[in-house]
């Protein structure tokens, strides 16, 4: 399934992709669960619309970052069956690499800006 | 779990139509899941109170839909350009354009306010989007699709001017079918109770016995429909609003050509309700109804100075007058 040509090798992940991966880090979720978790992570700054969400998931599936687990109802919502997603080992490596990259960027920014302020 | 399944069901049906703007493969793959997500967000929305979050939600969904239909289509065209026939894409794009047209004609309509009869609430030169769904009559699209409601007292409505349906007016609903209406010294008396109307502007002009004490002392400037109203629907010095019509007045009460002069608005002439102002531009009435070359040049020159930026995204609100000295 996983194709060798992966978008993450060319550069940083887009914010929606990064946050979707984070949302799937702990557990499997369905679409709305991902959306809620992303909103929670970012303090409501990033709200994914349905088109953005599934557009990203489609590309992430193609890149092998996530996979579908199964279809089952969410007891918290209603009895309707929903499609669940989980992160692949590759997705895990990618999100770790991205977090590391962001951490490096934040550290660099902090050093530079603190120097300027003090 | 779903206390207001009516409107949610309707929004979901509209959303399912909008999904046809996505490429076929994408829609078949994710359409159902997207509808589920949309419905879940609608349910959350119903719990949130206030109009602004709902507007923001609608704007967000619209923006998401617009950008992702375009990007998914671009991806589909690009990836298919390398393998398959181009004819599918012509039909696919035709569907998308048809859906865009549906969205811009059935759901909303742009409208510019040409006169100052609602001054204080809505200004000359306000360009706004009109929500065509809320007051749509059942049966125009199908009784099950629309979560329509009847206009209520205090609602601002956009409607076709009964004397000339090429013109579109905006006024406030004062009387519903069966209401008894009269004016006493510029004050509305509805069903025997004096209305306190905080939204009304009394911009002093010459006194006018008919305008201020409607429907006493009929005057000559009424239209045929207005005369019909005065002849057939006045009882004991009050107008009685007949079935399937509305009695409307402008908020700029002394400078408004409204139901006092041309009678009732048939329910079927109601177009919708103002959603929000997307652009407010200070221009004379004549320029707003017709886009002449002069007006285009005027806008080009004065766009930044004559645009009333503070009015952008303003929501004209329904506001019911309080009935003084009466029980609810």
Interface residues (C-beta under 8 A of the other chain):
Chain A: X30 X31 X32 X35 X47 X48 X49 X50 X51 X52 X53 X54 X55 X57 X58 X77 X78 X80 X82 X83
Chain B: X1 X22 X26 X29 X30 X33 X34 X35 X36 X37 X38 X40 X41 X60 X61 X63 X64 X65 X67 X68 X69 X71 X72
